[in-house]
Amino acid sequence: MPWWMSIVNAATQDVVAFGALRAGHRLGAVAEKAQTDSQLTAEAAAPRPVLVVDFGAQYAQLIARRVREARVYSEVIPHTATVEEIRARNPVALVLSGGPSSVYAEDAPSLDPALFDLGLPVFGICYGFQAMARALGGRVEHTGAREYGRTDVTVSGGLLHAGLPEHHPVWMSHGDAVTAAPEGFEVTATSPAAPVAAFESIARRMAGVQYHPEVMHSPHGQQVLSRFLTEIAGLEPTWTAANIAEQLVEAVREQIGDGRALCGLSGGVDSAVAAALVQRAIGDRLTCVFVDHGLLRAGEREQVENDFVAATGARLVTLDDSEIFLGHLADVTDPETKRKIIGREFIRSFERAVTQALEGEASEGRAREGRGPGDAAGTVEFLVQGTLYPDVVESGGGAGTANIKSHHNVGGLPDDVEFTLVEPLRLLFKDEVRAVGRELGLPEAIVGRHPFPGPGLAIRIVGAVDRQRLATLRAADAIVREEMTAAGLDSTVWQCPVVLLADVRSVGVQGDGRTYGHPIVLRPVSSEDAMTADWTRVPYETLALISNRITNEVPDVNRVVLDITSKPPGTIEWE
């Protein structure tokens, strides 16, 4: 798929705005979190949108992305939007997203039946499918049967699935089920736990499916969604995104204005692309800060200090704060607490970096302009982060969205941050970020590298974090990465977290003696967006080589295990 067909959601973007940090002044009062609207548009005048009504789904933005891949303009709105507010947006169709609730729950997101009186084409997905069926007079029941993950559906006609195999896999995630379609709707698919897995009414231009067509694990899902848009809703596939990289640069330039910014580099693609975007927008008014928190993989500091600087020419300040981070993490085992500690200490590190950055700028400026040492250095008001949409939704962002885990740069931020956040990638997915990075000229060594969490190895240690455990995990991770590359799997395996079960010891035999070593867990997954993932079928020969090397070369490890769980139900990271 061409990169420019990927989505940058042009709908409302939540940006957390905080008070400005002024160098030389005491860090002051707690800044109140505020939401501001930032609009990115693909064209000067956007066409009428397909509105994706978000019922708290993990996939609402992914649905919007799929709609745009079908070359139809889309935006996301919360389920709390009223019928009149929806009418005012002048949509051409509605898509009702999934969500974590049961339609019968007391606090479940509601669906106003008046929505169906607008005369718009409507497509329901998962929770949206059930809410739609119930509002139109169908029946939804808690049958006691559940379907999570890959499920086979049986097709029995209809336009959505015409020409598709009678039996084919889809991705399900439901406990309740539609047991009777609304009057006038044809049941077009079933599954073992869903008597009504799909229905449609061509006359009313409405349809829905119990499964998730937007995820890659529903192999015919994009075709089904496109058929609704073009054949049932009657929309023309004429929309394509403009130059996304250029639009993001302009948006950053407008937000920062004449200000200065810091960018926290983690070593990963997200922060690197965010930094490259901001540097393109404001030039040397950006200072990149790389914090060595002691939780990095082998070779990561060197890559940032060499490859990124060589590619961008960015100003880079490196702080070694590993003692501080490890001190605060001592004896902490809860993963949420780890994330919040790391998020807090990152901010503290950036605050310390302000003085260093401004002193450097001031020295250069004084040398150029002949100013004295007492002249003001200025201010740094903005902090750039490589936050992606999956980070936001998993941290509970969006109306009714469940908190899967607090990402250090979202739910892990302290309340007294005094920077204004700049997050140009906040509504992008990983593959889109990579595409933008290539447009900006970043080297493939950075753009194509496997994702790595901001909290680093700390959340890949199940148990407390200390230097010895970090050394153990770092050595095992380096072996896995080396052998995956040697086997040519870097483009097949989207990510392979390596996990140390630090509080677990299992019996083994090494050197004809009894050992009690730690298990190492391998978690190879395939994904394109981090919202869903399937475990990657790594060749046995590669797994055998990895296991043999780890148990031979890494002290205190006598067992290597493979995680074969998809997402859902398991997350990618263990924690």
Residue, then its C-alpha position, 0 to 999 in steps of 0.5 A: m500500500p502506498w504510504w500516502m494512502s495511510i491515515v492521519n486522522a484529521a479529526t479532533q486531536d487531544v493535546v495536553a497543554f501545560g504552562a511554559l518552563r522558564a529557565g532559571h525560575r523555580l518550577g512552580a504551580v501544578a499546571e492544569k491539564a487542558q484540551t485544545d483542538s488541533q485540525l490537520t486537513a488533507e485538503a483546504a476544503a475536506p469532503r463530507p466525512v464518514l463518521v466513525v462513532d467511537f464507543g470506547a473501542q481499541y480500534a476506532q482510529l484503525i477503522a477510520r484508517r481502513v475507511r481512508e485506505a478505501r479512498v473515502y474520507s473519514e473522521v472519528i467522533p465520540h459516542t457522546a456526540t448528539v444526533e444534532e452534532i452529528r447532523a451538523r458534521n454533514p456526514v455521508a455515512l456512519v460506522l459504529s465502532g466496537g467497545p469493551s462494554s456489554v450493551y446491557a451494562e448500566d454504564a454502557p455507551s448509549l445509542d440514540p435510535a434517532l440516529f437512524d432517522l438521519g437517512l444515512p448509510v450505517f455500518g455496525i462493528c462488534y459492539g456497534f453491531q449489537a447496539m444497532a441491532r437492539a436499537l432497530g428492534g433486534r435481539v441481543e443476548h448474553t448466551g454464555a458463549r464467547e469468541y475471542g480471536r480467530t473464528d470461522v464464519t459461515v456465509s449464507g448470502g448477501l452483498l457484503h460477503a458475495g464471492l467470498p469463501e463460504h467458510h473463512p476466518v475472522w477476528m472476533s472479540h465478544g461475549d454477548a451475541v445478536t440472536a435475532a436480526p431487526e425486521g427487514f434485515e437479512v442474516t448473511a453470516t453465522s459463527p459457532a457463538a454468534p447466530v447472527a454474525a452479519f446482517e444487511s438491508i440494502a433498501r435502508r443502506m445499512a449493514g453490520v458484522q459481529y467481527h472486526p473487519e478492520v484488523m489484519h487478522s480478518p483477511h477479507g475484512q477490508q473487502v467487506l468494509s469497502r463493499f459497504l462504503t461503495e456498494i451499499a452506501g454508494l460512495e465514490p472512492t475518490w479521496t487520497a491523503a496529501n503529503i502527510a509529512e509536509q502537513l505535519v511539518e506545517a502543523v508543528r511550525e504553527q504550534i511552536g511559532d518562534g518558540r524553542a523545543l526539547c525532544g526526548l529521544s528514546g532510540g526508537v523510530d517514533s521519537a526519531v521521526a518526531a524529532a526529524l519533523v520538528q527540526r524540519a519545522i523549526g531548525d536549530r531551535l530544537t534541542c534533542v535530549f537522549v536520556d540514558h536511563g540504564l534500561l536500554r538494549a545493547g548498542e542503543r545509545e551509540q545508535v542515537e548518538n551516531d546514526f540519528v545525528a548524522a542523518t539529521g544534523a540535530r543538536l543532541v544533549t546526552l544525559d546519563d541518569s541511570e543511577i537516578f532511574l534505577g534508584h527510584l525503581a529499586d524493589v518496585t514490581d508493579p508494572e504500572t508503577k514502573r511506567k509512572i516512575i519512568g515517565r516522571e523521571f523522564i520529565r525531571s531529566f528533561e527539566r535538567a536538560v533545559t539549563q544545559a541546552l540553554e547554556g549551550e545556546a547562550s554561549e553560542g549566541r554570546a560568541r556570535e553577538g558579543r554579548g556578556p555572560g549575564d545576558a538571558a538565555g531565554t526559555v524552552e516552552f515545548l517538549v516533543q514526544g513520539t507518542l502514537y495513537p496506540d499509546v493513547v488508546e491503551s492508556g485509556g484515551g477516548a470516550g469509554t476506552a479501557n486502560i490496558k496499560s499506562h504508557h510512560n509518555v501518556g498515563g505515566l506523565p507527572d501532574d506538574v509538567e511545565f512544558t507544552l507537549v508537541e506530539p505530531l505523531r499522536l494519531l498515527f500508527k507505526d507503519e505510517v510513522r515509518a513512511v513519514g520517516r523515510e520521506l524525511g530521509l531518516p536511515e533505514a537502520i532507524v526507520g525499520r528497527h523493531p519497536f521498543p517501549g519507552p520504559g525500556l527493559a524495565i517492563r520486560i523484567v517481571g519483578a524488581v529491576d536491578r543492574q544484574r537482572l538488566a545485564t541478564l536480559r540485555a544479553a539474552d535480547a542481544i542474542v535474539r536480535e542477532e539471530m533474528t537478523a541472521a535468519g532474515l526475519d526482521s521484516t517478518v517479525w514485527q517485534c520480538p520482546v524478550v522477557l525475564l521472569a526474574d521472580v521465577r526459578s525453575v529446575g534445570v541441569q547444566g554441567d551435570g549439576r542441578t540448577y535453579g535458573h530463570p526462564i527467558v520468554l520469547r514473544p515474536v509477533s506480527s502486526e502492522d499497527a500494535m492494536t492487534a497482533d498474532w504470534t509469529r511462526v518462527p522456524y524451529e531451527t532459529l528457535a533452537l539456535i536462540s535457545n541453545r545460545i541463551t542457555n549457554e551464554v547467559p548466566d543464571v538462565n536455564r530455560v527458554v520458552l515461546d509465547i504463542t498467544s495472540k492480541p487479544p487476549g494477550t498484550i504484546e508486552w508481558e509485564 
